[in-house]
């Protein structure tokens, strides 16, 4: 899941239990819809991406750099993940919001398409409730 700065989900995907998180980064970034802004053209990509050490791979850094996305990925063995804590809590909060939906807390659905549909509905409800306030 990719969220914006306030925690609203921008892109959601599901994968198998044995798939590493780094393999899902490129499809999730590609899945971000164009963002409407009040001034100028629609933004087609995020300006910055914060990630933890699980995404510390040279090919991911190169891919983000080629697309003009500034990345802030903690390096393995060099940096601590604590510096990312001020940005990471938003995704953790969003995951907690998703866990509040009973159908998503445990995976009741057998088909991945159905689970993705319920996840998308939950994300839509999160966005609606957040923007309605």
Secondary structure, DSSP 8 states (H G I E B T S, - for coil): -EE-TTS-EEE-----TTS-GGGGHHHHHHT---B--SSSS-B-S-SEEEE-GGG--HHHHHHHHHTT-EEEE--TTTS-GGGGHHHHHHHHHHHHHHHTSHHHHTT--SSHHHHHHHHHHHHHHHHHHHHH-
